[in-house]
């Protein structure tokens, strides 16, 4: 039976079971390529983090992070933040409030070059697995974040208490802790698909 309240470690262990590369949970924004799981990470090299332009000291590294690269021009991100208390939720929400300037995704070259497991038992470097880069970046890069969605996972009791009294912002989504492990279930898949860019359009023309 799924736990109603997860520790930070338990939540990250569950997110490690989510796919490393996916175009099934969220449609690829450019209708080709795939999303890469950046956090929690498998591998030795530091994954991407979120930073304000010109900032080097204060960085945000989400508990869960999926990234889609629009070549090296910009990135789309889906963030998953398990929260253990209302104070923790308020702190994490404050990190993603829209600002008057762009926020950036900082990615290391060695992270791109690192080999990961892909579907069918294969192995590919991350830059190749994402399907939207022509080559591995030759240096660390910082790109503007174009599209951002955040999923906050709350302890079940807090979820029931919080939801009736709050209106999420347009980029925010909420689920109980017990649902994190069921990401392959049809109900959870339908919920997650609402975080896709594609869900905001009546239809999108496919590339020839």
Secondary structure, DSSP 8 states (H G I E B T S, - for coil): ---SS--HHHHHHHHTTS-SEESSSS--TTSSS-EEEEES--SSS---EEEETT-SS-EE--SEEEEEEETTTEEEEEEEEEESSHHHHHHHHHHSS--SS-EEEEE-HHHHHSEEE-GGG-EEEHHHHTSS-SS--SS-EEEEEEEEEEEEEE-HHHHHHHHTT----TTEEEEEGGGGGGTTSHHHHHHHHTTSGGGGSS------
